[in-house]
Amino acid sequence: MKILVIGSGAREDVICKTLLKNADNVVFCAPGNDGMKLSGIKTISIDEDDFDRMANFAKTNNIDFTVVGPEEPLVNGIVDFFKKNKLKIFGPNKEAAKVEGSKSFTKKIMADAGVPTAKYEEFTDLDAALEYLKLDQTFPIVIKADGLAAGKGVYISEDLGDATKVVSELLDGHKFNTHKVVIEEFLEGEEFSLMAFVDHKRFYPMPLAQDYKKIFDGDMGLNTGGMGAVCPVQNISSDIEQEAITTVLKPFIDELHHQGIKYTGILYAGLILTKNGIKVIEFNARFGDPETEVVLPRLESDLSMIFNSILKHKKISSIQWNDDGLNLGVFAVSNGYPKKPIFGSLGKIEDFKNCPLTINYSGVRKTDGQLVSNGGRLYLLQTSASTLKEAQDIIYANFAKMDTRNIFYRKDIGKNSI
């Protein structure tokens, strides 16, 4: 099959690599990045938001189907556009993608479905939001921009002063083009991610993963797009996993269908195990990043056949996953990330080609025989091993051989599984 993958990050890199495990597949990535080319992925210089050129490429190159990686094209309606042009595309349509594009929309679906989540209130008026914060709110408190914010629109405010500043930036300054905020209770517990392939009411869960959002070791500092991930999650029991499937995924997907939203694509549930049970932190309308980088390497079934079956609405009898050991992935990020990434050389291209580990590339470009930074998150080193310590030793030993002058990485990814 000829497949087009839309996106430019490490998530799209691992999707392409997984599709290429079937030697009969030809895979293109648009726009991709220069690092992907090192492993033979064909990249196409078309921006994610250029729907016309993307669709034209799919038509002229007889693409069997397209897979959308990032959330923004989904929320902006690329699936609807492709379908209007009679092109097959894997992902939720614009209405269904509101699961990620609008936090208030998703909270309403959860309430209708009886899915457990944090208590919350919505505000479009700054004065009303500030008044709410002053009245008997328990801190810390969570403040979320209602729309897309590139993974940076969620704030945990420890006191009224910080909460006032955040809400003012969002509703008065319209940071991230925000016009509505969701203010919700802070949940404490063990976080984990559950993704599923969804075909209307049918769904196929993937193994649990756990990502690490904070920039520094020990889960300290600012939130990022994700500093690394582990799969499976050893400190979440199989009973809890099954409970998450039956009390979160199933009722949520059923409620979408009940409300006339025929969801096709990937559904991501960000969950937390609190003292009062499982609760939903967020839903996303696509593969998680960096979770996908440690989940898909465990897939033993043909990913292209999974996508193709769902697009044809054919029931899949089973999806096979490797259940031995674990997979660990650690991101190298630019110094200064997430506030002000400082760009520079990442080392010789040959050093990357000679690395024995799987590398999933993100914000990098080639110049003068070197890779240089071209974003905040740069590349992820990924490995599998029997134990967490073995995986950590392998990854950090290989980081020690890389040019680390202009990068930063956490040294405790997977720590919750010890």
matplotlib code that plots the C-alpha trace (Angstrom):
import matplotlib.pyplot as plt

x = [0.0, 1.0, 0.4, 0.8, 1.5, 0.9, 3.1, 6.7, 7.6, 8.9, 5.3, 5.0, 8.5, 7.5, 4.2, 6.2, 8.7, 6.0, 4.1, 7.4, 7.7, 5.5, 8.0, 5.2, 4.3, 5.5, 5.3, 5.6, 5.6, 4.5, 6.3, 8.5, 11.9, 15.5, 16.2, 13.6, 15.5, 18.4, 16.3, 15.0, 11.6, 10.4, 9.5, 7.4, 7.7, 4.0, 2.8, 0.4, -2.2, -2.0, -5.0, -5.1, -1.6, -1.8, -4.9, -3.4, -0.4, -2.6, -4.5, -1.6, 0.5, -2.4, -2.1, -4.3, -5.0, -3.6, -2.9, -3.0, -0.5, -1.0, -4.1, -4.2, -5.1, -7.7, -9.4, -9.2, -11.1, -8.6, -10.6, -13.7, -11.7, -10.1, -13.5, -15.1, -12.4, -13.1, -9.8, -9.4, -8.0, -7.6, -8.6, -11.7, -13.6, -13.9, -16.9, -15.3, -12.0, -13.6, -12.8, -9.4, -10.2, -12.7, -12.3, -15.8, -17.2, -15.4, -16.4, -20.1, -19.7, -18.1, -20.9, -23.5, -21.6, -21.0, -17.3, -15.4, -13.4, -12.5, -15.1, -15.0, -16.5, -16.2, -15.7, -15.6, -15.8, -12.6, -14.3, -16.5, -13.5, -11.6, -14.6, -14.9, -11.2, -11.6, -14.6, -13.6, -11.3, -8.8, -5.3, -3.6, -6.1, -6.0, -6.6, -7.0, -7.2, -10.3, -8.8, -5.5, -2.3, 0.4, 0.5, 1.1, -2.4, -2.7, -1.6, -1.4, -1.7, -0.5, -2.1, -4.7, -2.0, -0.7, -4.2, -5.2, -2.2, -2.9, -6.6, -5.8, -3.3, -5.8, -9.0, -7.7, -4.5, -6.0, -2.8, -3.1, -6.1, -8.1, -11.7, -12.8, -11.1, -12.0, -11.1, -11.1, -10.0, -6.5, -6.3, -3.5, -2.4, -0.7, -1.0, -1.1, -2.2, -4.7, -5.0, -7.3, -8.0, -11.7, -14.2, -17.5, -18.7, -15.9, -12.6, -9.3, -7.2, -3.5, -1.1, -0.9, 1.9, 3.2, 4.7, 6.7, 5.6, 7.8, 11.1, 13.3, 14.0, 11.7, 8.7, 9.9, 9.6, 7.5, 5.2, 6.5, 5.2, 6.7, 10.2, 9.9, 7.7, 7.5, 5.3, 3.8, 3.1, 4.3, 2.7, -0.8, -2.4, -4.3, -7.5, -7.1, -6.4, -9.6, -11.5, -10.3, -11.5, -14.9, -15.6, -13.9, -13.3, -16.5, -19.0, -17.3, -17.2, -20.8, -21.9, -20.2, -22.0, -25.3, -24.9, -24.4, -20.7, -19.2, -15.6, -13.0, -9.3, -7.2, -8.7, -6.3, -7.3, -5.0, -6.0, -5.1, -5.6, -6.7, -7.7, -11.3, -10.6, -9.8, -10.5, -10.0, -7.5, -8.0, -9.0, -7.1, -8.1, -4.8, -1.8, 0.0, 3.5, 5.8, 3.6, 3.4, 7.1, 7.1, 3.7, 4.0, 7.3, 5.4, 2.9, 3.3, 0.3, 0.5, -0.3, -1.3, -3.9, -5.3, -5.8, -7.2, -9.6, -11.0, -11.3, -13.4, -15.3, -14.3, -14.1, -10.6, -10.4, -7.4, -4.4, -1.2, 1.2, 4.6, 4.1, 7.8, 9.8, 9.2, 10.0, 11.6, 12.0, 13.8, 13.6, 16.6, 15.4, 17.0, 18.6, 16.2, 13.1, 10.1, 10.3, 13.1, 14.9, 18.5, 19.4, 22.7, 24.6, 23.5, 26.5, 27.6, 25.1, 27.3, 27.0, 23.3, 23.5, 25.8, 23.7, 22.6, 19.3, 16.1, 16.0, 12.7, 13.4, 11.4, 12.8, 16.0, 17.4, 20.6, 23.4, 27.0, 27.1, 25.5, 22.1, 21.1, 18.2, 15.0, 12.6, 12.2, 11.9, 14.7, 14.9, 14.0, 16.2, 14.1, 15.0, 13.4, 14.8, 13.8, 13.9, 13.6, 17.1, 18.5, 16.6, 17.7, 21.3, 21.2, 19.6, 21.8, 25.0, 24.1, 23.3, 26.7, 28.2, 26.1, 27.0, 25.3, 26.5, 23.1, 20.7, 19.0, 17.3, 15.8, 17.7, 14.8, 12.3, 10.4, 11.1, 7.5, 7.9, 10.8]
y = [0.0, 3.6, 5.6, 9.3, 10.3, 14.0, 15.5, 16.4, 15.0, 11.9, 10.6, 10.6, 9.2, 6.1, 5.8, 5.7, 3.2, 0.9, 1.1, 0.3, -3.0, -4.3, -4.4, -4.0, -0.5, 2.7, 5.5, 9.3, 11.9, 15.5, 17.6, 15.3, 16.4, 16.0, 13.4, 11.0, 11.0, 9.3, 6.1, 6.3, 7.8, 9.7, 13.3, 15.7, 19.5, 20.3, 22.1, 20.4, 23.1, 23.1, 20.9, 21.6, 20.5, 17.6, 16.3, 16.8, 14.8, 12.0, 12.0, 12.3, 9.6, 7.1, 7.1, 4.3, 6.3, 9.1, 9.1, 12.3, 12.6, 16.1, 17.6, 20.9, 19.6, 17.4, 20.2, 22.4, 19.8, 18.0, 14.7, 16.5, 18.1, 14.7, 12.9, 15.7, 15.0, 11.2, 10.4, 7.9, 9.4, 8.0, 10.3, 11.9, 14.5, 18.2, 17.6, 14.5, 16.3, 18.7, 16.0, 17.7, 21.1, 22.1, 21.1, 22.3, 20.1, 17.1, 17.8, 17.9, 14.5, 13.1, 14.4, 12.8, 9.5, 9.4, 9.3, 10.4, 13.6, 16.6, 19.1, 22.2, 25.5, 27.3, 31.1, 33.5, 36.6, 37.6, 39.3, 36.2, 33.9, 36.1, 36.2, 32.4, 32.1, 34.3, 32.4, 29.3, 27.7, 25.2, 25.5, 24.2, 24.6, 23.7, 26.3, 25.2, 27.1, 25.8, 25.4, 24.0, 25.4, 23.1, 21.2, 24.3, 25.5, 23.7, 25.5, 24.4, 27.5, 27.2, 30.4, 33.1, 35.4, 33.0, 31.9, 35.5, 36.1, 33.0, 33.7, 37.3, 36.2, 33.8, 35.8, 39.3, 38.8, 36.0, 33.9, 30.9, 32.8, 31.8, 33.0, 30.5, 28.8, 25.7, 25.9, 22.6, 20.9, 19.6, 15.8, 13.9, 10.4, 8.3, 9.4, 7.1, 7.1, 4.8, 5.0, 3.0, 2.5, 3.5, 2.5, 4.1, 2.0, -0.6, 0.1, -1.7, -0.6, -0.3, -1.1, 1.5, 4.1, 6.7, 10.0, 12.6, 16.1, 18.1, 19.5, 18.4, 15.1, 14.3, 15.9, 19.4, 22.6, 23.6, 21.4, 20.4, 18.4, 15.3, 14.4, 10.7, 7.7, 4.0, 1.1, -0.9, 0.9, -1.6, 0.2, 0.2, -3.2, -5.1, -4.7, -0.9, -1.1, -3.1, -0.6, 2.2, 0.5, -0.3, 3.0, 5.5, 4.4, 2.4, 4.9, 7.8, 6.2, 5.0, 8.5, 10.0, 7.5, 8.2, 11.9, 11.1, 11.6, 8.6, 8.7, 7.1, 7.3, 7.3, 8.3, 9.1, 9.2, 10.9, 9.3, 9.6, 7.0, 9.0, 7.9, 8.0, 5.9, 6.6, 10.1, 11.6, 14.5, 15.0, 13.3, 13.8, 13.0, 11.4, 9.4, 10.7, 12.1, 10.7, 7.7, 6.5, 6.2, 3.4, 1.8, 1.2, -0.6, -3.3, -3.8, -7.2, -6.9, -5.0, -1.3, -0.6, -3.5, -2.1, 1.4, -0.1, -2.4, 0.5, 2.7, -0.1, -0.6, -4.2, -5.9, -6.8, -10.2, -9.4, -7.1, -8.7, -6.9, -7.9, -8.6, -9.1, -6.5, -2.9, 0.0, 3.2, 6.5, 9.7, 13.0, 15.3, 18.9, 22.2, 24.0, 26.7, 24.6, 25.0, 28.8, 29.9, 27.1, 27.8, 26.4, 24.9, 21.9, 18.4, 16.5, 14.8, 13.0, 9.9, 9.8, 9.6, 7.0, 4.9, 5.0, 1.4, 2.6, 3.6, 7.4, 9.1, 12.6, 15.8, 19.4, 18.8, 19.9, 19.0, 21.5, 21.0, 17.3, 17.9, 17.9, 21.1, 22.0, 23.3, 23.3, 22.5, 18.7, 17.4, 13.6, 10.6, 7.6, 4.4, 0.9, -2.3, -4.3, -6.9, -4.4, -0.7, -0.4, -2.2, 0.1, 3.2, 2.0, 1.4, 4.8, 6.9, 5.2, 6.1, 9.7, 9.9, 9.2, 12.0, 15.6, 17.1, 20.7, 22.1, 19.5, 18.6, 15.4, 13.9, 11.2, 9.5, 8.6, 5.5, 6.2, 5.4, 1.9, 1.1]
z = [0.0, -0.6, 2.6, 3.4, 7.1, 8.0, 10.6, 11.4, 14.8, 16.6, 16.8, 13.0, 12.7, 14.7, 12.8, 9.5, 10.8, 12.1, 8.7, 7.0, 8.9, 6.1, 3.2, 0.6, 2.0, 0.5, 3.1, 2.6, 5.4, 4.9, 5.9, 8.0, 9.1, 8.1, 10.7, 9.2, 6.0, 7.7, 8.1, 4.6, 5.2, 2.1, 3.2, 1.2, 1.6, 2.2, 5.3, 7.6, 7.0, 3.2, 2.6, -1.1, -1.8, 0.6, -1.1, -4.6, -3.6, -2.4, -5.7, -8.1, -6.2, -5.9, -2.1, -0.6, 2.6, 4.7, 8.4, 10.4, 13.3, 14.9, 16.4, 14.5, 11.0, 12.6, 14.5, 11.4, 9.3, 7.1, 7.4, 6.1, 3.3, 2.2, 2.3, 0.2, -2.3, -2.2, -0.5, 2.3, 5.5, 9.0, 11.8, 13.4, 11.4, 12.5, 14.8, 16.4, 16.8, 19.2, 21.8, 21.8, 20.3, 23.0, 26.6, 27.5, 24.7, 26.1, 29.7, 28.5, 26.8, 29.9, 32.1, 29.7, 29.7, 33.4, 32.9, 36.1, 35.8, 37.9, 39.0, 36.9, 35.8, 32.4, 31.9, 29.0, 31.2, 33.1, 36.0, 36.6, 36.5, 38.9, 41.3, 41.2, 42.1, 45.1, 46.5, 48.5, 45.9, 47.2, 45.8, 43.8, 41.0, 37.3, 34.6, 31.0, 27.8, 26.0, 22.6, 21.2, 22.8, 21.5, 24.8, 26.8, 27.7, 31.0, 34.2, 37.8, 40.0, 43.6, 44.9, 44.0, 42.7, 40.1, 39.2, 38.6, 36.4, 34.3, 33.8, 32.9, 30.3, 28.7, 28.8, 28.7, 26.7, 24.7, 24.9, 22.5, 21.0, 24.1, 24.6, 27.2, 30.1, 32.2, 35.8, 37.6, 40.8, 41.1, 41.1, 42.9, 42.0, 39.5, 35.9, 32.9, 29.3, 27.5, 23.7, 21.4, 17.8, 17.3, 14.6, 15.5, 18.5, 18.1, 19.8, 20.3, 23.4, 23.2, 26.1, 28.9, 28.8, 31.1, 30.0, 32.0, 31.4, 33.8, 32.5, 35.4, 37.3, 40.1, 38.1, 38.9, 36.9, 34.0, 31.9, 28.5, 25.5, 27.2, 28.2, 27.7, 28.3, 29.3, 28.2, 29.8, 33.2, 35.8, 38.7, 37.3, 37.7, 35.0, 37.1, 36.9, 33.2, 32.6, 34.8, 32.7, 29.6, 31.0, 32.9, 30.7, 27.1, 26.5, 27.9, 26.3, 22.9, 23.3, 24.2, 21.2, 19.0, 20.8, 20.1, 16.4, 16.3, 14.4, 15.7, 13.5, 14.5, 17.6, 21.0, 23.7, 27.4, 29.9, 33.2, 36.9, 39.6, 42.7, 46.1, 44.8, 41.7, 38.1, 36.7, 33.3, 33.0, 29.2, 26.0, 22.7, 19.2, 18.1, 19.1, 22.2, 22.0, 23.4, 24.4, 20.8, 20.6, 23.2, 22.4, 18.7, 18.9, 20.9, 18.1, 16.4, 14.1, 10.8, 11.5, 7.9, 8.0, 11.2, 9.7, 6.5, 8.3, 10.4, 7.3, 5.7, 9.0, 9.1, 12.5, 13.6, 15.2, 17.3, 17.6, 18.9, 21.2, 22.6, 26.3, 27.2, 29.1, 28.5, 26.1, 27.3, 25.4, 26.5, 24.6, 24.0, 24.1, 23.4, 26.3, 27.5, 26.5, 27.1, 27.4, 25.0, 23.3, 22.4, 19.0, 18.1, 16.7, 17.8, 16.4, 13.2, 11.1, 11.1, 14.9, 14.6, 11.8, 14.0, 17.1, 17.9, 19.4, 17.6, 17.2, 16.5, 15.2, 15.8, 15.7, 13.7, 10.3, 8.4, 7.6, 6.7, 7.7, 11.0, 12.6, 14.2, 16.5, 14.8, 17.7, 21.4, 21.4, 19.2, 19.1, 21.3, 22.0, 22.4, 23.5, 24.8, 27.7, 30.3, 33.2, 33.6, 35.0, 32.0, 29.6, 31.5, 31.5, 27.7, 26.9, 29.2, 28.1, 24.5, 25.5, 27.0, 23.5, 21.8, 21.5, 24.5, 24.4, 23.3, 24.7, 27.9, 29.0, 32.1, 33.7, 35.6, 32.9, 34.0, 37.7, 38.7, 37.6, 40.0]

ax = plt.figure().add_subplot(projection="3d")
ax.plot(x, y, z, "-o")
ax.set_aspect("equal")
plt.show()
